[in-house]
């Protein structure tokens, strides 16, 4: 609660809180909502507020935005070109440099750098970008050489602008926190869905445009890395899109926004865009929006522009009543909207229900900080992994060692034994090379019944000690490949003693067999299996990613089953509706007959009474006959009323059957929706092993020298 708002009402913050809580509880109850549903919403997803360029909320790093886009985007020339141009425009906008994409040297140079690096699969950051501005990866741009097109002295000015940005204390907040990764914004590390709120109210206009363009580009990259689907996978909601998709100008955000509006639905991504200025939106984008929710408009200009748009989309259908629609828009009240849906024949007016969220208004940075402080934690530290190198056969002769047992040069070995070197990390002084065996192999895992055919590359490093065989079972798995090994030692690093066994070529043949035997006995490929869907994880796929994929499959399967279920109920519902229609017709007919009979009875009775009072003979045969007719007419009236009652009861019974059928349908739909929860399902673990020793293929087994410093590995 805002203390000032409480003071203005003469209340304490606690009293104002109680008052607001009562208001919202009543409002929710009017729409059949309660606290339990809010609790289910909170339990179903993780909620987080991110503040790019600030540490008030969860900070978010933009460094990953300069990384090479996914392969799907690299293969699409149009998307890659848009990504390159948007990145260059965004960065130049942040630097406050006005450079035209077609003629500006700054824009063309940055676009060339991004395009060249990304096509080579190379990630960039600001430091690398500054270096490439000074020394670009190309010699010519167009038909001109680089120095003619953009001299080094002038490129230095652009590099200094980027360096000033990188060195700015305020910019440091852009480089800390979680990476700007859409997958991580949508799901927690455990795979739980997340509602990520990206608050940019504290940023300047240039910073907002920079971040929004980066976010939209990252969203396109994430989207294109996913398979197409007809089920809703995620929603991107942007409040106040004014200025990001204008009719004429081309800000960095416009191209990716138009791309999302054209393509996102095919990948299961929904967009919700809100604005108070519809007249300032590009109608090329609005034409791709299938649903318009129109509230009360403030200006006649906005109203007329929207009426033009509605009339345009209705051109192929029924006649558009412009005057009536204008009157409808003018009469909209609070929380009342005009809904235009491309799947409906005409616009409709509806009222939105009471929101489950407390709509107090924008949060201040101190309030965001108070909300997010409990969620902040130190980044997880991940241990670096080692690597190794190859060699082959031995022959004697080792150079003389110093008094501490270390040699200044590597041992002289026969040509059959090749020496390689693990890369030295850090300074060479104090480092010592120690001998190890480096082996790489391909391990095959095949299971025809489960449809698994997977090959895994393995690299191990095993220490070499005099008088003992290398222990491959205790060897360290490393991520260094053969190409990471170095052919020459680092200058100034000395060598430990090499065991005699490593000098003889025949030792390597035996060690190769031991290497393969250890891999055959110990290597497994663990897969996860969903009992409910019968789906298997991919080799190397994390449980989080597998559960997310299961969620996509389950939703698609659920949607199909719900559609089939509704289709199966449709004939019964149609039959009941037809019976209700006929029953209502019968009731109306019986009602009309009863009314007619009642009037007939009144007339007959009146005639009999008048004949008795004013006839010549009080008890004439005619009068007696008229009285009898009146009595019989009254009996028929009573019967007609009973028929009307029975017809009404029939209609009521049929309506109850239809309501019961609808309830049965909703129950079965709810059961379908609850049948599979990928977040809670107990997954099975399947461990596959190589079928035979031939499934282990040694690629390389060699002598390698591993640098150490003070007894710790200096190559990791």
LINURLIN-V5164 format. One record per pair of residues at least 24 apart in sequence whose ideal C-beta (glycine too) atoms are under 7 Angstrom apart, sorted by sequence separation. I is the first residue (numbers start at 0). J is the second residue. If there is no record, write none. Layout:
I,J + I,J
//
This chain:
108,132 + 111,135 + 112,136 + 260,284 + 277,301 + 391,415 + 392,416 + 132,157 + 133,158 + 276,301 + 391,416 + 435,460 + 436,461 + 603,628 + 604,629 + 84,110 + 87,113 + 111,137 + 132,158 + 257,283 + 261,287 + 278,304 + 282,308 + 302,328 + 390,416 + 391,417 + 405,431 + 435,461 + 603,629 + 83,110 + 86,113 + 108,135 + 257,284 + 260,287 + 277,304 + 317,344 + 390,417 + 435,462 + 436,463 + 256,284 + 260,288 + 277,305 + 316,344 + 317,345 + 389,417 + 390,418 + 435,463 + 111,140 + 129,158 + 132,161 + 390,419 + 434,463 + 600,629 + 603,632 + 83,113 + 309,339 + 389,419 + 83,114 + 388,419 + 129,161 + 211,243 + 240,272 + 296,328 + 388,420 + 600,632 + 107,140 + 128,161 + 129,162 + 235,268 + 240,273 + 241,274 + 246,279 + 388,421 + 436,469 + 465,498 + 599,632 + 600,633 + 179,213 + 232,266 + 233,267 + 239,273 + 240,274 + 245,279 + 387,421 + 464,498 + 465,499 + 179,214 + 232,267 + 233,268 + 234,269 + 235,270 + 236,271 + 237,272 + 238,273 + 239,274 + 241,276 + 246,281 + 293,328 + 386,421 + 463,498 + 125,161 + 181,217 + 219,255 + 231,267 + 232,268 + 244,280 + 245,281 + 246,282 + 295,331 + 596,632 + 600,636 + 181,218 + 215,252 + 230,267 + 234,271 + 244,281 + 294,331 + 309,346 + 179,217 + 227,265 + 228,266 + 231,269 + 241,279 + 463,501 + 126,165 + 182,221 + 212,251 + 216,255 + 219,258 + 227,266 + 228,267 + 596,635 + 597,636 + 125,165 + 181,221 + 212,252 + 215,255 + 219,259 + 240,280 + 244,284 + 596,636 + 108,149 + 211,252 + 215,256 + 218,259 + 222,263 + 225,266 + 469,510 + 208,250 + 294,336 + 439,481 + 471,513 + 208,251 + 212,255 + 293,336 + 471,514 + 593,636 + 596,639 + 73,117 + 104,148 + 208,252 + 215,259 + 222,266 + 292,336 + 293,337 + 73,118 + 104,149 + 468,513 + 472,517 + 222,268 + 292,338 + 471,517 + 593,639 + 592,639 + 593,640 + 185,233 + 291,339 + 387,435 + 389,437 + 67,116 + 68,117 + 388,437 + 472,521 + 67,117 + 290,340 + 387,437 + 589,639 + 593,643 + 289,340 + 105,157 + 289,341 + 67,120 + 589,642 + 590,643 + 67,121 + 589,643 + 67,122 + 66,122 + 432,488 + 65,122 + 586,643 + 589,646 + 65,123 + 421,479 + 65,124 + 432,492 + 586,646 + 422,483 + 431,492 + 434,495 + 457,518 + 585,646 + 586,647 + 62,124 + 427,489 + 430,492 + 431,493 + 432,494 + 433,495 + 421,484 + 422,485 + 427,490 + 428,491 + 432,495 + 434,497 + 96,160 + 420,484 + 427,491 + 431,495 + 434,498 + 582,646 + 586,650 + 419,484 + 420,485 + 427,492 + 457,522 + 94,160 + 419,485 + 423,489 + 94,161 + 419,486 + 434,501 + 582,649 + 583,650 + 420,488 + 582,650 + 423,492 + 455,524 + 94,164 + 93,164 + 387,458 + 453,524 + 579,650 + 582,653 + 386,458 + 387,460 + 436,510 + 579,653 + 385,460 + 440,515 + 578,653 + 579,654 + 438,514 + 442,518 + 440,518 + 575,653 + 579,657 + 409,488 + 442,522 + 444,524 + 575,656 + 576,657 + 575,657 + 409,494 + 453,538 + 572,657 + 575,660 + 407,493 + 408,494 + 449,535 + 406,493 + 410,497 + 405,493 + 406,494 + 416,504 + 572,660 + 405,494 + 415,504 + 571,660 + 385,475 + 387,477 + 405,495 + 412,502 + 386,477 + 413,504 + 385,477 + 386,478 + 387,479 + 389,481 + 404,496 + 568,660 + 384,477 + 386,479 + 384,478 + 385,479 + 389,484 + 388,484 + 400,496 + 568,664 + 386,483 + 565,664 + 397,497 + 564,664 + 564,667 + 564,668 + 395,502 + 561,668 + 564,671 + 393,501 + 394,502 + 393,502 + 95,205 + 393,503 + 561,671 + 393,504 + 560,671 + 61,173 + 62,174 + 93,205 + 392,504 + 92,205 + 93,206 + 391,504 + 393,506 + 58,172 + 60,174 + 557,671 + 60,175 + 63,178 + 64,179 + 392,507 + 557,672 + 60,176 + 62,178 + 63,179 + 92,208 + 93,209 + 391,507 + 58,175 + 59,176 + 60,177 + 63,180 + 92,209 + 54,172 + 58,176 + 59,177 + 60,178 + 61,179 + 53,172 + 57,176 + 60,179 + 89,208 + 52,172 + 57,177 + 59,179 + 89,209 + 52,173 + 51,173 + 553,675 + 89,212 + 89,213 + 553,677 + 85,212 + 550,677 + 549,677 + 86,216 + 85,216 + 546,677 + 546,678 + 82,216 + 78,219 + 45,187 + 56,198 + 532,675 + 531,675 + 78,223 + 45,191 + 47,193 + 49,195 + 51,197 + 44,191 + 49,196 + 44,192 + 45,193 + 46,194 + 47,195 + 48,196 + 49,197 + 50,198 + 51,199 + 53,201 + 72,220 + 43,192 + 44,193 + 47,196 + 49,198 + 64,213 + 531,680 + 44,194 + 48,198 + 52,202 + 50,201 + 69,220 + 72,223 + 529,680 + 61,213 + 68,220 + 71,223 + 64,217 + 71,224 + 529,682 + 530,683 + 52,206 + 69,223 + 528,682 + 69,224 + 527,682 + 528,683 + 527,684 + 528,685 + 51,210 + 92,251 + 525,684 + 526,685 + 200,361 + 525,686 + 526,687 + 89,251 + 88,251 + 201,364 + 523,686 + 524,687 + 523,687 + 523,688 + 85,251 + 522,689 + 85,254 + 198,367 + 84,254 + 85,255 + 519,689 + 81,254 + 519,692 + 81,255 + 519,695 + 81,258 + 515,692 + 518,695 + 515,695 + 515,697 + 514,697 + 511,697 + 514,700 + 511,700 + 510,700 + 507,700 + 501,702 + 494,704 + 492,706 + 488,704 + 481,699 + 484,703 + 451,687 + 446,687 + 444,687 + 444,689 + 445,690 + 460,705 + 443,689 + 442,689 + 443,694 + 442,694 + 442,695 + 440,695 + 441,696 + 440,696 + 440,697 + 441,698 + 440,698 + 438,697 + 439,698 + 439,699 + 438,699 + 438,700 + 436,700 + 437,701 + 436,702 + 437,703 + 434,702 + 435,703 + 434,704 + 435,705 + 432,704 + 433,705 + 432,705 + 432,706 + 433,707 + 431,706 + 430,706 + 431,707 + 430,707 + 430,708 + 429,708 + 429,709 + 419,701 + 421,703 + 420,703 + 421,704 + 423,706 + 430,713 + 417,701 + 418,702 + 419,703 + 420,704 + 421,705 + 421,706 + 416,702 + 418,704 + 425,713 + 424,713 + 423,713 + 424,714 + 423,714 + 424,715 + 422,714 + 421,714 + 409,704 + 55,364 + 389,699 + 391,701 + 53,364 + 56,367 + 389,700 + 390,701 + 55,367 + 56,368 + 389,701 + 390,702 + 55,368 + 388,701 + 390,703 + 57,371 + 389,703 + 40,355 + 56,371 + 388,703 + 387,703 + 50,367 + 57,374 + 37,355 + 57,375 + 36,355 + 48,367 + 232,551 + 32,353 + 30,352 + 48,370 + 30,353 + 32,355 + 48,371 + 228,551 + 29,353 + 230,554 + 230,555 + 27,353 + 26,353 + 47,374 + 228,555 + 385,712 + 27,355 + 230,558 + 386,714 + 385,714 + 385,715 + 384,715 + 383,715 + 23,357 + 190,543 + 189,543 + 188,543 + 190,546 + 186,543 + 190,547 + 186,547 + 191,678 + 190,678
//
